[in-house]
Amino acid sequence: MGKYISIVLLCFFGTIQVKAHHPNDISYFFKLDEKQLVIHLTPRSAIDLLEHRHPQLRNESRFSLQSYTLDFQSYFEGHVLLTIDNIPISMTLVETQLDKHDARLIFELVNVPNTPKGFELTISSFLGLYKKVKNHVFIHSDGAKYHYALDNNRTHILDSFQITNNQDITSKIPFFSGGLALLFLSIGLVVYRIRTRVIKPSSTT
């Protein structure tokens, strides 16, 4: 059963909390290891989005945000485009939490490679709703974290991931081992030469 939210109360609540989280300030957390995308927004952002898609809702005093999950699914599916290693990544809305100031939408990411190397991302969400949009993008992959700031002027990212897997580290072990052996051999040779110069042979009688 959907939780009914009063638009009037949400507007008042959003006005009080505006310094903490603006409706046009959205965050996207791509957790590739967990194959998950979490979008942080506000209830005001969600309401503005639905009223943009369904103008008749502006005349309603209250409606259930939970009843429009398909709208959220289709909207972000068309405005958040992610490609990893030339593989288009699809997303499925699996959870909504829209009754708190820190509202969120949780998507499952499909077709994410196990060892991603490069990616291309385009985000155009809310550009048609607000004059100035701040889309903060956080991408987590194999322990590495990447942060990008997108807005009305920048909506596209093309980047690559740093290689930090075990195979790369293992392949460098022989190189490091050989270098250490050469270093110790050089130190031993220097110490030997110093000792032979300092210690003179005893005279025979």
Steps between C-alpha positions, in 0.01 A plus 500: 500500500657827391568773752311817414699818522359846521655726239434807715686353796786386279541847354512649850745231615715551194513875565636443851764252383599679181852580627570133566379356171367692200247332267729563202799342678502128411760233582563176312695220667608227256616200707629276224624224732148471640342567157289775651411864436364716783354839405465751785245778457223668700125438510463844338720381211283190458180708503637748245599210277155340512324833445723558200395165354136526614394870511155406633662408832558870569131529579512214751543576871657161567606188315708189563857521372525123532229462235730646233797265519468422129539870425822518701623184329436624146623854568841412642538214255480759223712769668779295661693321225796288611728292279786290642755343265262569210220310681175699560400468866129471569341592833197375693335690785489266799431732796360848568537707817321826433337587834810661658700813424790284377289314248659233285439267208691173485563332166655165413759527223496220242786382273778658708836331413691342788819693421393829337772693317331803347160668505289766336221674690242761402261652755235748392258463794298805611647724229149565374370580849753739654707782352809392693556133578780344703542129433774355721629164377688252719633178346645222717684212335748250648578724798560810286269802527435759230305826533366722222294820506248535218265788424309663216824558308663162563296181473751250360791301651753283320764342726685179588554307821838444660614135498527378859418131466711218646629390160666833442662495844614138460661573164721765662628278785794346302609848392497630857674187632780530243546868582526431872755221442715732288475772765616270783783364281623852429488595869691185593767573239546856628527383862757234399719757323486738795596226745796383285633858491458567872626167636869459418662156508707434815882508457690170531807463727 
